[in-house]
Amino acid sequence: MEEQLITDFLEQNRLDNLPKRYLELPVFDKNYNLKKNIIFYKKWDNYSKKLKDKKKILRLYDYFLGELTTYLNKYHNRNYSKRFWSIILGQWLFKFISPVYFRWNLISSLKKKKYIFLQKEINSNDVIPLGIEDFARMSNTNYWNHYIYTQIIKHSFSDKLTMKKVGKITKNNERDLLYQKLKTTNMKEKLSLYIQKFFNFFPQNKSTLIFSTYMSNLQEMKLNLLTNKSLLFYKMPRPYLLFEKRNLFNIKRKYLKKLKSSKNSLENFLSVEILKCLPSSYLENFYEIENIVNKIPFPKSPKNIFTTLGIYRSTLMDRYIAKNVENGSSLILAQHGGLYFQEKIHFSSIHEVNISNKYLSWGNIKKKKVLPIGIIKNLKTNFKVSNNIILEVRKRNKYVGEIKLDSGFSESKKYFNELCYFFKLLKGNKICENLFVKLHETESLWNEKKQFISHNSELNFLDKRKKMIEEINSAKLVIHTYCGTGHLESLSINKPTLIFFVHNLNFFDRKTRNYIKEFIKLGIVHRSPQSLFKMLISLENSKNIERWWNTNKRQNLLRRYRDDYGFLSKDKISKLKSIINEK
């Protein structure tokens, strides 16, 4: 019997007479029969295969970056280096190839031939991003997801699947809503921009550009005073500048030749779709972006550029940085999150080290170009401690993108179910009075809050809009449910911390795995809801978390771990001054 394949939650016309099968269901619903309703990519249940896939994606990335360098230089009649193109489109290329690779292999894994794919006709122009920030949001929409599945099936699997058109969608409404959010500016941001305009009004030395560093505005101004002998103050321009002229598409794109590729079917598909979906900032709007960048009130030819968050999050800043690096500026980047130098394959750390002249790490990492600086974020060490226990819930994406520890529905479901069971164990316990759950501010289709409450109605929830670090400071105990940025921030300030980690440890390198095993022995890391529950009960009964936390064994281990992966930077301003001024 035939079954209908459904890729998303667009309002598609369903075939009532045929069973429904979802491709990696993007929402958790206990009413779904997982075996009957959902087709999983089961290969990723095996971590060695998951790592092999990550390596394959990295090879595809390296190959197509080279091809795009040649192609775009010829298209624009330029001779930019591979490093130039890597800075402006490297992150986009990797984040495009990764979800395509997943969806391709999911379709390829279908054993049964009697499937009907329900296709909604969409406007292909509306999947062309304006820039990297546009793509980051667009790639998590139903619209884009449906387009990619449709193109994959048309290209290589039409003999395996029957395609049935069930209407059309002419506009990506999800994307339009995101545009509106990008245009909004809060009062704090407006004040920062006014300060920037004020200081930039005066003629000053502009040999070094310092911006988006994770430090406060005052600290950036102080660093500027020490390095530039001035009070320069810079903020990243708002992306809405890109949207004022929405030249998304021109007729030439239809006739672009595909990139060179092997006879491999997936490579062949990517060679076509990469050009079809290439952000307009690299094609149609390439010179428009150049003109906008030339008008930004930033130094025209800085000797040094130092940033943490300013790379690959802004189309305009990426272009500014690439242009100046190409002309001889030295690029100094600093680590901005967790898992760097801990995962076996971590694209962001590989990419950022490759494109920089100097790279500032949170821990003592022994690699070429990498200098240990510590965490330069403004983390408070002196604060009033409440009686609260804060549990942080990991962000859940709608669709699979880059391969991560928890990629795939099976891993997500495991994480979610284990948390639900933990909350169930806490039901009726006095710990619930002081336990506060911190959900990610990004909306998820997993209905976390609703599902958690269904297992324990006594749970308290924090304001999602507040930053986690603000909650960490005042808590007596923090529980992280992932070995990412948050756990390094907590440990760097020596905050009593528990880590609930249910995923396979083989994604980490040997050194990190050994640390985690030691953390398990000392009751810091927990691999099951029961273990975490028992530890919380024990700590609550002892009524002295600090004494447990400050034992010599734990503190010695934590000190070593912080030194290796995330110590709090002391005297960071003078250290940064020396690094920037060093020839």
N, C-alpha and C positions, 0 to 999 in steps of 0.2 A: 504493500500500500504506500502511495506517495505521502510525503510529509512536507509542510510548508516551512521554509526557513525565514526567520525574522531576525533582523540585525539590530533593531533598536526600538525605541518607544515612540517613534513618529506615529501619527494617527493613520496607520496603514489600514487598508481594507483587508480584513482577514477572510480566509476561505473557511467557512463554518464547517464544511464537510471533511476537512483534513486536520490531522493532529498538528499542533504548533511546536516548533523547535527553535529555541533562541540560541544564537551564537554568543557564547560567553555572556550570559545575562548580566547587564550592567547594574542591576538592582537586586538586593536581597529581599526575598519575600518567602516567608515560611509556607505559603500556600502552594508554591511550585514544587512539583515532583522533580527532583534534580536529575534522576535517571531518564525520565520520560520527556521533560520539557527543555533540557539544556544540553548543548553540545560543548564539551570542554576541550581545551588543548591539553590533553593528558600528559604530553611529553614533558611539560614543565613540573610535573609532580616529582620528576627525577632531577635532582640538583646538578648532577654532572652534565646532563643533557641541556639543562638551562644555561649553564656556564658555556658550553660549546656553542649554543645559539648566540650568546652575548659576544663571543669571539668572532663568529661569522658576521654579525652586524658591524663590528668594529672594522673588519676587513672590507666589507661593502662600503662603509663610510670612507675609509682611506682611498679606495679606488675611485669612488665618484667625486670626492673632493678634488682629486687630480684632474678628472675629466671636466669638472665644472670650471676649474681654474683656466684650463686651455680654452674651453668653450666661451666663457664670459669675457675673457680678454679679447678674443677674436670678435665677439658680438659688439663690444663697446670700443674696439680699436684701442685697447690699452695693453700694458705689459706689467700688470701688478703681480707680485709674488704670491706663491701659494699661502704664505703666512697672512697676507692681506685678506684673501678670500676666506681663509680659515677663521679670522677674527669676525668678519661680518656675517658669514653664513654657516660656519662650522656647527654651531649648536642647532640651528634649524635643520640642517641636513641629517644630523644624527637623530633628532627627535621626529623627523619625517620617516626615515628608513625603519626605525624601531617598530612603530605600530603597524606599518605596512608589512614588515617581516612577520609579525605575529599573525595578522589577519590572513596573509597568504598561506602560512603553514596550517592555520586552523581549517581553512577551506580544503587544503590539500589532504588533510587527515581524514576527511569524510570517506567512510567506507561504502556506505550505501549510495546507490545511484538514483534512487527514486525520490529526489528532492525538487520542490518548486521554490524558487527564490522570488519573493515578493519585492518587486522593484518599484520605487517611487521615482519618477522623473524629476530631476533637480537641475537648477541652473549651475553649470560647471564653472561659470565666472565667479560664483559666490563661494568657491572653495580656494580662490587665489588670495592668500594673505597680503596685507599691506606691508607687514614687517614681522619681526620675531615676536613682539608682544601680542600682535593680532593672532598669529599662528598658535601661540601658547594657549590661548583661550578657545580658538576655533576648533582645534584638534580634539577637544573634549566635548564637542556638541554632537547631537544625534545626526545632524545634517551631514557633517564631514565624515562621520563614521559610515553612514549609509553610502555615501559617494565612493569611498575607498573599497568597500565590499563589492559594490556594483562593478567598478572598473576591474577589480581582480577577477571576478567571475567572467566578465565579458572577454577579458584578455586570454585566459588560459583554462577556464573550467566550464565553458558553455556546453561542452559535450557531456559533462558530468551532472550538470544542473539545468533544469528547465527554468527559464526566466519568464515571469508573468508581470506585466505592468499593471499597477493598481492605482493610477492617478499621478499627480504631479505636485511638487512643492516649489514655488517660484522664488522663495525668499528664505534666508536663514535668519529667522526671528531671534534665535538664541544669540547670534552674533551681534545683531543690532542692539540688544539689551546691554551687551558687554561694552559696546561703543559708548553708550551713555555713562556707564560707570567710569570709563577711562577719562571722560571729560570733566568729571567732578574734581574739585579741589577743596580740601578742608582748610580751616583757618590757620593751622600750624604750618601747612605747606605755603599758603599765601604769604605769611609773615617771613618765612625763610627766603622766598623769592624777592620780597621787598628789601631784605637785608643784603641779599646778593647784589641787587641793582644798585643799592646805595654805595657799597664798597667798590664795586666795579666802575663807578662813576669817576673815581680818582685814578690818575696814572700810577701804576705800580709795576714792580718787577713781576714778570709772569713766566719765569723759567720752569716752574713746576706746577702741574695741574693736580690738585688733590680734591677728590669728590667721592661721595657715596662710599665711605670707608667703614661704616658701622659705628664710628665715633660720634660724639655730640657735635653740634654746630660750633660750640665754643672751643672744643678740642681741635677741630679741623682748622679753625682760625688761628689757634696757638701754633699748630704745626706749620701753617702757612707763614706765620710771623718768623719762625725759626729757620725755615728753608728759603722763603722768598723775600724775607724782610718786609713783608706786607700783610695786610689783613684781608686777603682775598677770600672770597666765600662763594662756592659754586654748588648749584643744584642741577640735577638732571632735568632737561626740558621735558615737558609733558608730551606724551605720544599723540595727543589729539592734533598736533601739528600735521601729522601724517594724514589725518582723516578730512582735513579741510578741502583737499583736492583728491577726490577718490578716483584717480585714473587707474583703475584696476586692470584694465585689459585693453590691448590693442590687437588689431587684426593679424599682426605679425606672429603673435604667439601661436596661432592656429597652424602656421606653416613652419614652425621651428623643427629642425631635424633633431632626432633623438640623440642622446649621448652614446658614445661607443660602449659596447658591452660584449660579453661572450655569448655563446649560444644558450647559456643557462636561462631558463624561462623566467625566473624571478629577476635576475639581472636585466633581462630584456624589458620586463615590465617597468622596473625602476628607471631605466634609461629614458623611457617615454614619460612616465608620471612625474619624475623630478622636475622636468621642464614645464609640464602642464601646471604643476602646483607650486612652482617657484614663486616666492613672494615678489610682488611688483616692485619692491624696493631694490631688487637686483636686476630687474629688466626695464619695464616701462617707466618707472619712477627713479631710475638710477641717477640721472642728472638732476632731477628735482630734489632728491635727497641731498645731493652734493651742494646744491644752492642753499638749502635750508641750513645745512651744517656750517657753511661758510659765514652765515649770519649769526650763529650762536655766539654770545659774548664770552667765549672761552679763549685762552691763549692761542695765537695762530701757529706758533711753532715751538711748543714746550720742549725743554730738554728731557723732562721726566713726566710721566703720567702715573699717578698712584690711585688705585681704586680697589674696592672689594666687590661691591654690588653693581658697579657701572658697566660691567662687561656682559654682553649677550642678553641683557634684559631690555635694552633700548636700541631700536634701529638707528636712531640718530647718533647715540654715543658710540655704538659699535663702529659706525662709519667714521666718526671723528677720530677714534683711537686708531683704526686701521690706516687712515690717511696719514696721520702723524707718525706712526710707527714706520710706515713705508718711507717716510722722509727722514728717519733717523732718531725719532724720540725713543727713549727707553721706557718700556712698559713694566711697571711693578704691580703685581697682583697679589692679593691676600686671600687666604682661605675664608670661605663664608658659611661653612656648614659641617655637619658630621659625615661619617663614612669615608671621608678623604683619607687615602693611604691605609685604609683598613679592609675595604672590599678587594677581592682578587682582581676584579676589573671594574674600575670606577671611571667612567668617561670624563666627567667634569674635571677631575684632578689631572688626568692625562692631557686633556685639551688645554686647560689653563696653564699648566707647566710648559707645554709646547709653545704656546703663543707669547709667553712672557719672557722678559730678560731676567727678572728676579721674581721668585715666588715665595711668599711669606706664609709659613705653615703654623698651625695651632700647636703642634708638638715637635719634638726633636726628630725630624725626618731626614735621613741621610740619603739625599739625592742631589744630582747636579742641578744647579740654579735655585735649589730650595733652601731658604733661610728660616730657622725657627724664630718666631716672634711671639707666639702665644695667642690667646684669644684677645683681640683688641676691642671687642664689644664692651659696652659699659655695663658690666655686671657688678651689682652691689654686694659687698661683703659685710657691711654693718647695717642691720635692719631689725625691726621689731618682729619677733616671731609669734605667730598666732598658734592656735591649736588645730589648725586645718591640715588635712592630708589631701594632696592634690594628685589626681590620676589623669594623665594626658592620653587622649585617644588620637591615634594616627590619622592623618588626612587620607581620605579615600577618593580616588579618581573614578570617574564614571566608566572610563574605558582604559584598556591596557595601552600604555605608551612604552617608555623605556623599561627594559628588563630590570627589575629590582628584587629585593629579598622576598617581597610579598606579591609579586606579579602573578596574575592569573586568578580566576575565580576560586579555585580550590584553596589557595593560600589565604585569600581574603576571607573566605567562609570559615576557615580554620581559626584565624585570628578573631573574627567576630564571635563565633560560637564559644571560644574559650573565655572571652571577656564576659559574655552573657552568663556563662556558668559561674564565673568568679563573683559577679554581682548577685547571683542566686544564692551562693554560699553565704554572702554577707547579710542576707535578708533576716531581719529581726535582731541583728547584732548592734550593739551600741556604737560600734565603729562608724556606722552609717551617719551618725549625727555630725561627725566631723569630716567625713569623706566628701570631696567635691570633684565632680567629673568635668574635665575641660575638653570640650569638643572643638574640632578645627572650625575656623570661621567659614571656610568654603563649604557650601551646601553639598550634601551627598545624597544619592538616591538609596542609600542603605537604611535610611530612617533610624539612625543609631539611637537617638534619644527615645523614640517610641519603643523600640525593641528592648533597650536596656530597662526602661520603666516596666515593661511587661514582665520582666524577670525579677525586678525589685523596685517597688513603687516608693521606697524610702530614699532613693538616691537624690542627691543635690547636684545641680549643674551651675557652672560658672558662666559668666557672660562670654560668649564666643569671640566677641570683638577685642577683648583684652589680650595682650601679648602674654604668652606663657611665662616668659622670664619675669614679668611683674608678679605672677602668682607664685613662682618658685621662691622669690625673695622672702615672702612672708609665711610660707608653709613650714610646719615642723617636720614634714616628711613628704617627699615627692615620689610618685610611681610613674615611671616611663614605660610605655608598652612597645618601644622600638629603640634600637641602638643607633639613633640618629643624632641630630644637632642637640636636642634637649638634654640628653643624658650627659653630654660633654659639658654643657653649660652648668648643670647642677653639680657635677663632680668638681668642676674647676673652682667653684666657691665653697667646696666641701660641705654641701648641703646633704643631710641624711637622705639617701636615695635607694629605692628598690627598682629593679628592672624586670619587667614581665616580658619575656622574649620566647615566642612559640615557634619561630621559623628555624629552618635548618642552618646550622653554623658553618656549613661548608662554603658559603659565599664569602666568608672572611678569610684573610690570610692566616697562616699558622700562628703568628705572634698574637693576633687578636683572639683567635680561638683559645689559645692557652690562657690568656687573661680571663676570658669569660668562664672557663672551667674553674679557675681559682675563685672568681666571683661567686660561682654557684656553691662552692664549698663553704664560703663565708656568709652565705645567705643574702647576698646582694642581688644576684640574678636568679630568677625563678622560671622554670620551664613548664609549669602546670598551674592551673587555678588553685588546686589544693595546696600546693607548696606556698604560693603567695598568700593564701588565706591563713595558713598556719603561722607564717612569719608575722603577719599583721597582728594576729591574736597574741602571739608571744611578746611582741613589742608593746602592745597596748597593756598587757598584764604587768610587764616590767616597769611601766611608767617612767622609763628613762631611755629614750631613743638615743640621746646624745652619748650616753655612756657606752651603749652597744656600738655605736658608730665610731667612736674614738678609741677603740681598742688598738693596741700596737699592730696586730696582724692586719687589720683592715686598713689602717692609715698608711702603713708601709706599702701595701699593695696599691692603694689608691694613689699614693704619691708617684709610684713608678708609672702607673697608667696615665696619669695627668702629664707627666714629663714626656711621655711618648706620643700622646695624641691630643691633649687639650689642657695646657696650663694657663693660668690667668696671667696675662702680660703685665709685668711691673715696669714702671717708668717707660711706658710705650712711646710717649712723645719723643724722648731723647733717642730711643732705639730707632724709631722711624726716621728721625732727622739724619742719623748716621748712615742708614741704609740708602736714603734718597740722595744724600750728598756724596756718597762714595762713588768714585769714578770706576 
